[in-house]
Amino acid sequence: MLLFSGISQQNKNDSLYIQFSGIVVTQDSLKPLPYCTVIDKSTRRGTITDFFGYFSFVAKPNDVIRFSSVGYKNAEFIIPDTLTTNKYSLIQIMFEDTIMLKTATIYPWPSKEQFAKAFVETKIPNDDYQRALANLSRSQLQDRMEFTPMDGAQNFKWQQQQIQTKLYYAGQYPPNQLFNPVAWIKFIEAWKRGDFKKK
C-alpha cells in the first residue's frame, strides 16, 4: 500500500525536518482523492490534497500523519525514523466507509401528540358544495390571481413577443411617437372635438 523513495542524501548534521509529500487515492479505482485532510497529529499542522490528490508539507520522523475524508475511513501513517534522505514520498490508499444514519421523521408539529390532536380537531366541511364556495370566494380568487405565476404557454408567448420586437427594430432605435406628425394631428383633432373635457 505504501511506497517511498529517497531523492537526496541527508547527513547526520542536517536538520531533522523532511519534505513529506505524496498522493492519496481511492481503494476501488485508485483514482486521486481530492480535498483529503492530511494532519500531523503531533504538531496539529497539515494540509489538504489538491484536485489531483497531491499533498506536500514539512514533517519529522516518527510523526503520526492522519488522513481523513468524508465517506472514507480514517487512516494513519508513521514516518519512519530510519530515513537516509530529507524527502519522503507516500501513496496512501483510502477505504470507503459506510455510515448508517438513523431514520429522521419530520412532523409539522413539535411532537406526535400535538400532531394527533391537531389532526383529530381539524374541522373539515362535510359538504362538497361548501368547500367549493370557499375555494371560489372573491378573496381566494384574488389571491390566486396575484400570486400565481404565468404558466409555460404564457411565458413562451411573452418571450416570443420580446424577440419579435427586438428583431423588428434590429439595428435602429424604436420609433418615438413624440415626433410623429400623424399622432400630433390626431391629438389636435381630438382636442378640438373636446374629447379631453371632463364629462
C-alpha positions in Angstrom: 0.0 0.0 0.0 2.8 2.4 0.8 5.6 3.4 -1.4 8.5 5.7 -0.6 11.6 6.9 -2.5 14.6 9.0 -1.5 15.8 11.8 -3.7 18.9 13.2 -1.9 21.2 12.0 0.8 21.0 13.6 4.2 23.9 14.0 6.6 23.7 13.4 10.3 24.3 17.1 11.0 21.5 18.2 8.7 18.0 19.3 10.0 15.7 16.5 11.2 12.9 18.0 9.1 11.9 16.3 5.9 9.7 17.2 3.0 6.8 14.8 3.3 4.7 14.6 0.1 2.6 12.1 -1.7 -0.7 11.3 -3.3 -4.0 10.0 -1.8 -6.0 7.5 -3.9 -9.2 5.5 -3.6 -9.2 1.8 -2.9 -11.6 0.6 -5.6 -10.4 2.5 -8.6 -7.0 4.0 -7.5 -8.3 7.4 -8.6 -6.9 10.5 -6.9 -8.9 11.7 -3.8 -9.1 15.5 -3.9 -9.5 17.7 -0.8 -8.5 15.0 1.7 -7.3 16.3 5.0 -3.7 15.4 5.9 -2.8 16.3 9.5 0.3 15.8 11.6 -1.1 14.7 15.0 2.0 15.9 16.9 2.1 19.4 15.7 -1.6 19.7 14.6 -0.4 21.1 11.3 -1.0 19.8 7.8 -2.7 20.5 4.5 -5.3 19.2 2.1 -4.8 17.4 -1.1 -5.4 19.3 -4.3 -7.7 18.3 -7.1 -5.3 15.6 -8.2 -4.9 14.1 -4.7 -1.4 15.5 -4.2 -0.1 16.9 -0.9 3.3 18.2 0.4 4.4 19.8 3.7 7.2 19.7 6.2 7.3 17.0 8.9 9.7 15.0 11.1 10.5 11.3 11.5 8.2 9.4 13.9 5.4 11.9 13.3 1.9 10.3 13.0 0.1 11.5 9.9 -3.6 11.2 9.8 -5.6 11.1 6.6 -9.4 11.8 6.7 -12.1 12.5 4.1 -15.8 12.4 4.1 -17.1 8.9 3.1 -13.8 7.2 3.8 -12.3 5.6 6.8 -9.5 7.5 8.6 -6.0 6.3 8.0 -2.8 6.9 9.9 0.9 6.6 8.9 4.0 6.9 11.0 7.0 8.4 9.2 10.0 6.0 9.7 12.9 7.2 11.8 15.4 5.3 9.8 15.4 7.6 6.8 18.6 8.4 4.9 17.0 11.2 2.9 15.4 14.5 3.7 12.5 13.8 1.4 9.8 11.1 1.7 7.1 10.2 -0.7 3.9 8.2 0.0 1.0 6.7 -1.8 -1.9 6.5 0.7 -4.9 4.3 -0.1 -8.3 5.3 1.4 -11.1 2.8 2.0 -14.7 3.7 1.7 -16.7 3.9 4.8 -20.5 3.2 5.0 -22.3 5.4 7.5 -25.8 4.3 8.6 -27.9 7.3 9.8 -30.9 6.9 12.0 -34.3 7.4 10.4 -35.5 11.0 10.8 -39.2 11.6 10.8 -40.2 15.2 10.2 -43.6 16.4 11.6 -45.1 19.9 11.1 -45.7 19.9 14.9 -43.2 19.7 17.7 -44.5 16.3 18.9 -46.5 13.3 17.8 -49.2 14.1 20.4 -49.7 17.7 19.1 -49.9 16.4 15.6 -52.5 13.8 16.5 -54.5 16.4 18.4 -54.5 18.9 15.5 -55.4 16.1 13.1 -58.4 15.0 15.1 -59.6 18.5 15.9 -59.3 19.8 12.3 -62.7 21.0 11.1 -63.3 19.7 7.6 -66.6 20.7 5.9 -68.7 17.7 5.2 -70.4 19.3 2.2 -68.5 19.4 -1.1 -70.6 22.4 -2.1 -69.5 24.4 0.9 -65.8 23.6 0.1 -66.3 24.7 -3.5 -67.9 28.0 -2.4 -65.0 28.7 -0.1 -62.5 28.0 -2.9 -64.3 30.2 -5.3 -64.7 33.2 -3.0 -63.5 36.5 -4.3 -60.7 36.8 -1.8 -59.4 33.3 -2.7 -59.5 34.1 -6.4 -57.9 37.5 -5.9 -55.0 35.9 -4.0 -54.5 33.2 -6.6 -54.6 35.8 -9.4 -52.0 38.0 -7.8 -49.6 35.3 -6.7 -50.0 32.5 -9.3 -47.1 32.8 -11.8 -47.6 32.5 -15.5 -47.7 29.1 -17.0 -45.4 27.8 -19.7 -47.6 28.9 -22.6 -47.9 32.5 -21.3 -44.1 32.7 -20.7 -43.4 31.4 -24.2 -45.8 33.9 -25.7 -44.2 36.8 -23.8 -40.7 35.7 -24.7 -41.6 35.5 -28.4 -43.1 39.0 -28.3 -39.9 40.3 -26.8 -37.8 38.6 -29.5 -40.1 39.9 -32.3 -39.8 43.4 -31.0 -36.0 43.2 -30.9 -35.9 41.8 -34.4 -38.3 44.3 -35.9 -36.2 47.2 -34.7 -32.8 45.5 -35.1 -30.0 48.0 -35.9 -32.1 51.0 -35.2 -33.8 52.9 -32.4 -37.5 52.1 -31.8 -39.8 54.9 -33.0 -40.6 57.8 -30.8 -44.2 58.9 -31.1 -43.4 62.4 -29.8 -42.1 63.3 -33.3 -44.8 61.6 -35.3 -46.8 64.3 -37.2 -49.8 61.9 -37.7 -50.0 61.4 -34.0 -49.9 65.1 -33.4 -52.8 65.7 -36.0 -54.9 63.1 -34.2 -54.2 64.7 -30.9 -55.1 68.2 -32.1 -58.4 67.0 -33.7 -59.4 65.2 -30.5 -58.6 68.3 -28.5 -60.8 70.4 -30.8 -63.6 67.9 -30.5 -63.4 68.2 -26.7 -62.5 64.5 -26.1 -60.4 65.6 -23.1 -63.1 67.6 -21.4 -64.5 66.3 -18.1 -68.0 64.9 -18.6 
